Structures are given as structure tokens and as C-alpha cells.
Amino acid sequence: WIVAPHKYNPRYCKGDCPRAVGHRYGSPVHTMVQNIIHEKLDSSVPRPSCVPAKYSPLSVLAIEPDGSIAYKEYEDMI
């Protein structure tokens, strides 16, 4: 029932957060504290992982039950 897009690529964040994180990146104080604990006190505590800071809508062309084609946007999909 979905005409387009042919594939869905949600994209994602992967990897460690940079050492110098701050409010510029929207990271909470917890992230900074966890980095410090990992580096200075206990390396068995994992580094924080990256998470998306912004999402975008996904545009979709879909076949409606009556056979017509409709354009829809689904928020926060990419």
C-alpha cells in the first residue's frame, strides 16, 4: 500500500559521545558525569552512547482504501 519511498532509511546515531559534550549538543549533565567517571574513576563504567538530538518527518505516498493515492507525512521518523 506504500507507493514511495521504496525503502525506509531511519538513519541512526552510533558511537561514543565526544569528551567535551555540553548543552550545545543538548546533552544532560548525566552524560558529562558518566564520561568523567569512566575516564577518572572506573573504566568499567561505559561511556555514554550518542542519541538523536533532532528528528525529521518522512514523506510517504500511500494507496488509500478507495484506490486513490495520498501524500502523508509521518513526524519524527528520520
C-alpha positions as CSV (number, residue, x, y, z in Angstrom):
1,W,0.0,0.0,0.0
2,I,3.0,2.3,0.2
3,V,4.0,3.6,-3.3
4,A,7.0,5.7,-2.2
5,P,9.6,5.7,-0.7
6,H,10.6,2.2,-1.9
7,K,12.8,1.7,1.1
8,Y,12.9,3.2,4.6
9,N,16.2,4.5,6.0
10,P,15.6,5.8,9.5
11,R,19.3,6.7,9.9
12,Y,20.6,6.4,13.4
13,C,23.3,7.7,15.8
14,K,26.1,5.3,16.7
15,G,29.2,5.5,18.8
16,D,30.6,7.2,21.8
17,C,29.7,10.8,22.7
18,P,32.6,13.2,22.4
19,R,34.5,14.0,25.6
20,A,33.6,17.7,25.5
21,V,29.9,17.5,25.4
22,G,27.7,20.2,26.8
23,H,24.4,22.0,26.4
24,R,25.4,22.9,22.9
25,Y,24.7,19.3,21.9
26,G,21.7,19.1,24.2
27,S,23.4,16.5,26.4
28,P,22.3,16.3,30.0
29,V,24.7,16.7,33.0
30,H,24.5,12.9,33.4
31,T,26.4,12.5,30.2
32,M,29.3,14.7,31.4
33,V,29.4,12.9,34.8
34,Q,29.4,9.5,33.2
35,N,32.3,10.5,30.9
36,I,34.3,11.8,34.0
37,I,33.6,8.6,35.9
38,H,34.7,6.4,33.0
39,E,37.9,8.4,32.5
40,K,38.9,9.2,36.1
41,L,37.4,6.7,38.4
42,D,36.2,3.4,36.8
43,S,36.8,2.5,33.2
44,S,34.3,-0.4,33.6
45,V,31.5,2.2,33.6
46,P,30.7,2.5,29.9
47,R,31.0,5.8,28.0
48,P,27.6,7.4,27.2
49,S,26.3,6.5,23.7
50,C,25.0,9.0,21.2
51,V,21.3,9.5,20.8
52,P,19.4,11.6,18.2
53,A,19.0,15.2,19.0
54,K,16.6,16.0,16.2
55,Y,14.1,14.1,14.1
56,S,12.6,14.8,10.7
57,P,9.3,13.7,9.1
58,L,9.1,11.0,6.5
59,S,7.1,11.8,3.3
60,V,5.0,8.9,2.0
61,L,2.8,8.2,-0.9
62,A,0.2,5.6,0.0
63,I,-2.7,3.9,-1.7
64,E,-5.9,4.7,0.2
65,P,-8.7,2.1,0.6
66,D,-10.7,3.8,-2.2
67,G,-7.7,3.3,-4.6
68,S,-6.6,7.0,-4.6
69,I,-3.1,7.9,-3.8
70,A,-2.5,10.2,-0.8
71,Y,0.6,12.2,0.3
72,K,1.3,11.8,4.1
73,E,4.0,13.0,6.4
74,Y,4.8,10.9,9.5
75,E,6.6,13.0,12.1
76,D,9.8,12.0,13.9
77,M,10.6,9.1,11.6
78,I,14.1,10.1,10.4
